[in-house]
Amino acid sequence: MINITVIDRDDSSAVIEVPTDINLNLMEVLKAYEYDVLATCGGLALCATCHVQVLEGFDKLPEAQDAELDMLDTLPDAASDSRLACQLKVNENLADITIKIRGALQ
Ligand code: FES
């Protein structure tokens, strides 16, 4: 199990416990915990509604691939610590990170 701190759009914060043996990505985990993430593309790095900022632990994450970087480039509110949650496989790399949900709701 790993802990991930999730800050929602209203700045409420919660620590979620996530098993690392379930082969899910972070977008799927956020939806499972009933966070409001549209994920209209289903995890293909095409919609950016799973945009999160990684406030702590960004440097531990695997580097973004071209599809993710291209999509982040289209976001006016993307920051240097932005990632697409669907492109982050849940594993030990994500232990103790802090993310803020930023994806659009429409
Ligand atoms: S779910 Fe669409 S980009 Fe992540």
Boltz pocket constraint, residues with backbone or C-beta under 6 A from the ligand:
constraints:
  - pocket:
      binder: B
      contacts: [[A, 27], [A, 38], [A, 39], [A, 40], [A, 41], [A, 42], [A, 43], [A, 44], [A, 45], [A, 46], [A, 47], [A, 48], [A, 49], [A, 50], [A, 51], [A, 84], [A, 85], [A, 86], [A, 87]]
      max_distance: 6.0
